[in-house]
Amino acid sequence: MIQARGNMVRAAGGQLAKAVTIAMRYSAVRHQGFAQDDSSSYRAPERPVLDWQVQRYRLFKQLGLVYALKMVGRWSISALEKSGVYGDLDVATLPLLARTSSAVKALTTYMAAEGIE
């Protein structure tokens, strides 16, 4: 069960990574708003959406979250392997690992779903 939770955390990070990739590419290609220059013509060049500070903040925040989710998923699975579940079982660390992986799964899947929105 702990390994399944770790895989769910990594999968949530993967889904968020797909969404962030799409949003980054779209923001780099899409142009909106006129550049700051003297010409007030409607033919003036427009700025890429990625040039807007708010857009960069939102996207890079989610990009950082992607890396965090991936690392937490890897940590969860490596902690399971280090506890000796596949060989000599260390019973003392297993309850702590189960509680931690349960809480991390709930938190990270919620954060990924909010980030995809």
Secondary structure, 3 states (H helix, E strand, C coil): CHHHHHHHHHHHHHHHHHHHHHHHHHHHHCEEEECCCCCCCCCCCEEEHHHCHHHHHHHHHHHHHHHHHHHHHHHHHHHHHHCCCCCCCCCCCHHHHHHHHHHHHHHHHHHHHHHHC
